[in-house]
Amino acid sequence: MTKLVAISDTHGSHWNVKVPDGDILVHAGDFCSHGSMPDALDFLKWFNVHPHKHKIMIAGNHDWICERDPNLFTLLLNNFPDIKYLEDNACKIGDLKFYGSPQTPRFFNWAFNRDRGEDIKQYWDVIPDDTDVLITHGPPHGICDEAYRVGFNTTEHTGCKDLLDATLRIAPKLHLFGHIHYSGQTSYVAPKTTYANVSMLNEAYLVWGKPMIFDIDNNKNVSII
């Protein structure tokens, strides 16, 4: 049995997050507040101190350093060899195959923003079919992706339809994401995939959530703890 602990969208408030023990610790992006080098370094120091044997992270739309100065971010990462950073690539831990991507549909003009349609679809098309745990910063359309519409007193689905199609094609055992704070701490268990929005902050950017914990057995069945 593998215990996976997942968080996302800490936005520089990581020191206020209490992380439970586990085998694998995942951060699904927006670890920075402004995306600066000091922001990133402070997070990496915090992330690195946790005792989890494996630590995996991706970037989000606030993590500008990863897109604007990837060489500098790589230099920072070199000081933390226990941290695995995924940017549209994969890694393997035991029998589990992970794939991570920071891309999100365009909203204003943040980091890793791509236009809906072919522009973003090309990133989802290359996700390997044998991915067990998919980590994206944004959600698939219609699943844990509702955002509050200011002034309309209602919500709307903001996730990516092409990402949803990709998850239906790939059928990962677990899909972790964040980005949409309003739907943070929610999950949906489909026949083939467990989806979870593991955002930690609310709409006011205050920490209110708890890390979500998943057990993955030897047959790669996923249970939410």
C-alpha positions in Angstrom: 0.0 0.0 0.0 1.3 3.4 -1.0 0.1 6.5 0.9 0.0 9.6 -1.3 -0.5 13.1 0.3 -1.6 15.9 -2.1 -1.8 19.7 -1.9 -2.0 22.6 -4.3 -2.3 26.4 -4.5 -0.4 27.3 -1.3 0.6 30.7 -2.9 3.4 31.3 -0.5 1.4 30.3 2.6 3.0 26.8 2.8 4.3 27.4 6.3 0.7 27.5 7.5 0.0 24.0 6.1 0.4 21.0 8.3 1.4 18.0 6.1 0.7 14.5 7.4 3.1 11.6 6.9 3.0 9.4 3.8 5.1 7.8 1.1 4.6 10.4 -1.7 4.0 14.1 -1.3 2.5 15.9 -4.4 2.1 19.6 -5.0 -0.1 20.5 -8.0 1.2 24.0 -8.6 0.8 27.7 -7.5 3.4 27.3 -4.8 4.5 30.9 -5.3 2.7 34.1 -4.5 4.4 36.3 -7.2 6.6 33.8 -8.9 9.9 35.3 -7.9 13.1 33.6 -7.1 12.8 34.2 -3.3 9.2 32.9 -3.5 10.3 29.7 -5.1 13.4 29.1 -2.9 11.3 29.6 0.2 8.9 27.0 -1.0 11.5 24.5 -2.0 13.2 24.7 1.4 9.8 24.0 3.0 8.9 21.2 0.6 12.2 19.5 1.0 12.1 19.2 4.8 9.2 16.8 4.8 10.1 13.2 5.5 8.1 11.6 2.6 10.5 9.4 0.6 9.2 10.9 -2.7 8.3 14.5 -3.4 6.7 15.5 -6.7 5.7 19.0 -7.8 4.5 20.9 -10.8 4.1 24.6 -11.5 0.9 26.7 -11.8 -0.1 29.9 -13.4 1.4 32.0 -10.5 4.8 30.3 -10.7 6.3 32.7 -13.2 9.9 31.7 -12.5 9.3 28.3 -14.0 8.3 29.7 -17.4 10.2 33.0 -17.6 13.5 31.7 -16.1 13.6 27.9 -16.3 17.4 27.8 -16.1 17.3 29.7 -12.8 14.6 27.4 -11.4 16.7 24.4 -12.5 19.6 25.8 -10.6 17.5 26.1 -7.5 16.2 22.6 -7.9 19.7 21.2 -8.1 20.0 22.0 -4.4 17.1 19.8 -3.6 17.8 16.4 -5.3 14.9 14.7 -3.4 12.4 16.9 -5.2 11.1 15.8 -8.6 9.7 18.6 -10.8 7.5 17.6 -13.7 6.8 20.0 -16.6 5.0 18.1 -19.3 6.9 14.9 -18.6 6.8 11.7 -16.6 8.5 9.9 -13.8 8.0 6.4 -12.2 7.9 5.5 -8.5 7.8 1.8 -8.0 5.1 0.5 -10.3 3.3 3.9 -10.4 3.7 6.1 -13.5 3.2 9.8 -12.9 2.8 12.6 -15.4 2.6 16.3 -14.6 1.7 19.4 -16.6 1.3 23.1 -15.5 -0.7 24.2 -18.6 -4.1 25.9 -18.0 -6.7 27.5 -20.3 -6.0 31.2 -20.8 -7.3 33.5 -18.1 -5.9 37.1 -18.5 -2.2 36.3 -19.2 -0.7 34.2 -16.4 2.2 31.7 -16.6 1.6 28.5 -18.7 -1.6 29.9 -20.1 -2.7 28.4 -23.4 -5.7 29.1 -25.6 -8.6 26.6 -25.5 -8.7 24.2 -28.4 -5.7 23.0 -30.4 -3.2 25.3 -28.5 -3.7 23.4 -25.2 -4.9 20.1 -26.6 -1.4 19.4 -28.0 -0.2 19.2 -24.4 -2.8 16.6 -23.4 -2.3 14.6 -26.6 1.2 13.5 -25.5 0.2 12.3 -22.1 1.2 8.6 -22.1 -1.7 6.1 -22.1 -0.2 4.1 -19.3 -0.2 7.1 -16.8 -1.4 6.0 -13.4 -1.3 9.3 -11.6 -2.0 12.5 -13.6 -1.1 15.8 -12.0 -2.3 19.0 -13.8 -2.6 22.4 -12.4 -6.1 23.0 -13.8 -9.1 20.7 -13.6 -11.0 18.9 -16.4 -14.3 20.5 -17.5 -17.2 19.6 -15.3 -15.3 17.9 -12.5 -14.4 19.9 -9.3 -14.0 23.0 -11.5 -16.8 25.3 -10.4 -15.7 28.9 -9.9 -17.8 31.7 -8.4 -18.9 34.4 -10.9 -18.6 37.7 -9.1 -21.6 39.9 -9.6 -23.8 37.0 -11.0 -24.4 35.2 -7.7 -23.8 31.9 -9.5 -21.0 29.5 -10.4 -19.6 28.3 -13.8 -17.6 25.4 -14.9 -14.1 26.6 -15.8 -12.1 23.4 -16.5 -10.6 22.3 -19.8 -12.8 20.1 -22.1 -9.8 18.7 -23.9 -8.2 17.7 -20.6 -11.4 15.9 -19.7 -11.3 14.0 -23.1 -7.7 13.1 -22.3 -8.5 11.7 -18.9 -11.3 9.6 -20.5 -8.9 8.3 -23.0 -6.1 7.6 -20.6 -8.2 6.6 -17.6 -5.5 7.3 -14.9 -6.2 5.8 -11.6 -5.9 9.2 -9.9 -6.1 12.8 -11.3 -4.8 15.5 -9.0 -5.2 19.2 -9.7 -6.0 22.6 -8.1 -6.2 26.1 -9.6 -9.9 26.7 -8.8 -10.0 27.6 -5.2 -13.8 27.7 -4.9 -13.9 23.9 -5.6 -10.9 23.0 -3.5 -11.1 20.0 -1.2 -13.6 18.3 -3.5 -13.4 14.9 -5.2 -15.3 12.8 -7.7 -14.9 9.1 -8.0 -15.6 7.9 -11.6 -15.6 4.2 -12.6 -12.0 4.3 -13.8 -10.6 7.5 -12.3 -10.6 9.3 -8.9 -10.5 13.1 -9.5 -9.5 15.5 -6.7 -9.1 19.3 -6.4 -6.5 19.6 -3.7 -6.4 23.4 -3.5 -5.5 24.6 0.0 -6.6 28.3 -0.1 -10.1 29.8 -0.3 -11.2 32.7 -2.6 -9.6 35.1 -0.1 -6.3 33.3 -0.4 -6.4 32.1 3.2 -5.4 28.5 4.1 -8.6 26.6 5.0 -8.2 23.2 3.5 -6.2 20.1 4.6 -4.0 17.9 2.5 -5.9 15.1 0.9 -4.7 11.6 1.5 -5.0 8.6 -0.9 -4.1 5.0 -0.4 -3.0 3.1 -3.6 -2.9 -0.6 -3.2 -0.8 -3.1 -5.1 -3.4 -3.4 -7.8 -3.4 0.4 -8.2 -6.9 0.8 -6.7 -7.3 4.2 -5.1 -9.0 5.0 -1.9 -9.6 8.5 -0.4 -8.7 8.6 3.3 
